[in-house]
Amino acid sequence: MTAFNRESVVWTNRIQETFGSVVELQDDEGKSTYYQVEKEFDVAGHSYVVLQPDGPSKSDEPEILKVVAGADGELSLETIDDDDEWEEVSELYDELTFPE
């Protein structure tokens, strides 16, 4: 049984407390996009945030990013590069959002 299950989820709000309910992310070309913080949670020893595009967007799909604390305690958001981790987190979010 995987550690990525709904019983292991701890809801948090560190990103909202740190940055507010809207965050600005920049792509590789420096273009800024604003996102509403939808959900934040810890599971399996990691922290994640679910962001919805703020305003018109090409996609209605949320962005799920990993929340990482630096040595100085400063929070940053990172893309989930590991395919297995991404699959586990996105399936967990679907389960939390659309319970059967």
Buried (B, 14 or more C-beta within 10 A) or exposed (E): EEEBBEEBBEEBEBBBEEBEEEBEEEEEEEEEBEBBBBBBBBBBEBBBBBBBBBEEEEEEEBBBBBBEEEEEEEBEBEEBEEEEBBEBBBEBBEBBEEEE
